[in-house]
Amino acid sequence: MQIVIFEAEDWECPGFNSMQPEHDVRCTPEILDARTAGQYASAEAISTFIYSSLDMAVLEQLPRLKLISTRSTGFDHIDLEYCSEHGITVCNVPDYGQNTVAEHVFGLLLTISHRLYEAIDRTRRGDFSPKGLQGFDLAHKTFGVIGTGDIGLCVIRIAKGFDMRVIAHDIKPNREAAEKIGFEYVDMEQLLSESDVISLHVPGNKHTYHLLSNDEFDKMKDGAVVINTARGSIVDIQAMIRALAEGKLAGAGLDVLSEEPVIREEAELLRSVYQRKHNLESLLADHVVLRLRNVVVTPHSAFNTKEAVERIIKVTVDNIQAYTRGNPQNVVSEP
């Protein structure tokens, strides 16, 4: 089978090359998109990461494709309807780093609560004055979690370790976990109005698009903090900027942005602006939020620890090999 691994760093390639010589494996640092797809028309299986967009414009250029093994838990970047209609199986990595992402949540939160970015910047300039750097304790604050899957539950366990009161909202409450860990499920309005910190852990889809928008920010407690390590589309970035400007939000920690893949490369940004493929207002808002002092933004790196990436590689290789043996695993869509 001809297999192409996209968005691969050099150190990752030996793990994927372990499938040779049984398969013809090619690793490339390239992103798979409509501009590059034609070069890989002979690929029978592909694996992409977080920046490739597998829509119809890309997939129709891969006529021999039978398997997509995404190196992510989310699969909202893949046109599943096209895959189902054209005999393409899609697999994901459902469990690789719940603790990894959860730890990043608190890295973002502590950076905000202890004003770490400003403090580090100040001391590097030789200024050791603590004036203006007063933060806030996490202990005894109310921590609201939207989405209580594996990552959400790991975040809750850590929050309990900080002696925080935890409330949560999920369309499918895990009552057993709530009793065991010690948190309470509430409706969305109560979570918004009572939480000092809100952390998002839901997938990106049509049901969660702009889950937090103007109405939701208006219902939040004054001075709340929002942490998003899930998907950029979950937050209406323009509404968030308004909430930050008006003081409704005291701060935000973001590992994802709504137009993040476009911002990543300036050339792609210019092309997309010309072609009007993206929401230009959201693009502008993303650029604004990057420069706000009370917002901490990281480059979709919550997953990025050595251990988590090694787990991703192993599961991806296992997914591909399982498919070739006629027993696909971790399937999210099949013909």
ABEGO torsion letter per residue (X at the ends): XBBBBBGBBAAAAAAAAAAOAABBBBBBABBBBAAAAAAAAABABBBBBAABBBBAAAAAABAABABBBBBBABAAABBAAAAAAAGBBBBBBABAAAAAAAAAAAAAAAAAAAGAAAAAAAAAAGBABABGABBBBABGBBBBBBEABAAAAAAAAAAAAAGBBBBBBBABBBAAAAAAAGBBBBBAAAAAAABABBBBBBBBBAAABGABBAAAAAABBBGBBBBBABBAAABBAAAAAAAAAAGABABBBBABBAAAAAAABAAAAAAAAAAGABBAAAAAAAAAAAABAABBBBBGAAABBAAAAAAAAAAAAAAAAAAAAGBBBGBABBX
